[in-house]
Amino acid sequence: MVGQTIPILYVEMDGTGVPVRKTETEGRAGKVKGEPAHTREAKIGSVFTQTTWDTEGYPIRDPNSTTYVAAIESAGEFGPRIYLEAWNRGWERAVKQVVIGDGAEWIWNIADDHFPGAIQIVDIFHARQHLWDVARKLYPGQEAEQKRWMAIHQDQLLDEGKIEELVTALRTIDSLNPELLEKIRTEADYFDNNKERMRYPNYRAQHLFIGSGVIEAGCKTIIGSRCKQSGMFWTVRGANAILALRCCHFN
């Protein structure tokens, strides 16, 4: 190991759609059943460090420590790309190594393959959104009931980290509507599959970030503000060239 140790090094990953020409989506299904795709997913990763936290225990990102990589490519191709960036930033010298993302399977596959042993954290805002989705499905159009249900179950997720109890509560919901039950089961599986990535009280005790705000901002700044303006339709080659330039510029 060469160089000083790094207290905490983060890797965050996400994806966002980029509008492309029709020739770039041939044979690709769209989000709406029966319609073709109109975008291609640009994957983006960020690497940054943290050495301190504020008086209330919330983490503070080191100024000017964030670097990015981005491209429209498969997860198999993007994995080595983000790994190389993390390695160049001193991944092997980090005392704590953290990977943050939403519940997308490709993110955790990359984390397992390229960052084994790292602390994996599901972005708290995505987790909370999934819980709100359950509340809205259970009580459509009933805002007061949605808030009441959230008040009961949100503590299990945010303050107590008792994901197993939350999953049990979701799986014991009874309904005569089979479509609703299927949706609830899907959400229960989401929390169950990510339970070890949702121990938020433990992460907070370590003064770690539990949100993916850095990469969310990167999606907008690196990709959205340049590649998703009105009337734009890219080739994959053209978009990747611009994304490479923008990452170099912001880095």
Secondary structure, DSSP 8 states (H G I E B T S, - for coil): --S--EEEEEEEEEEEEEEB-GGGSTT-B-SSTTSB--EEEEEEEEEEEEEEE-TTS-EEE-TT--EEEEESS-HHHHHHHHHHHHHHTTGGGEEEEEEEE-S-HHHHHHHHHHSTT-EEEE-HHHHHHHHHHHHHHHSTT-HHHHHHHHHHHHHHHHTS--HHHHHHHHHT---S-HHHHHHHHHHHHHHHHTGGG--HHHHHHTT-----HHHHHHIIIIIIHHHSSTT--B-HHHHHHHHHHHHHHH-
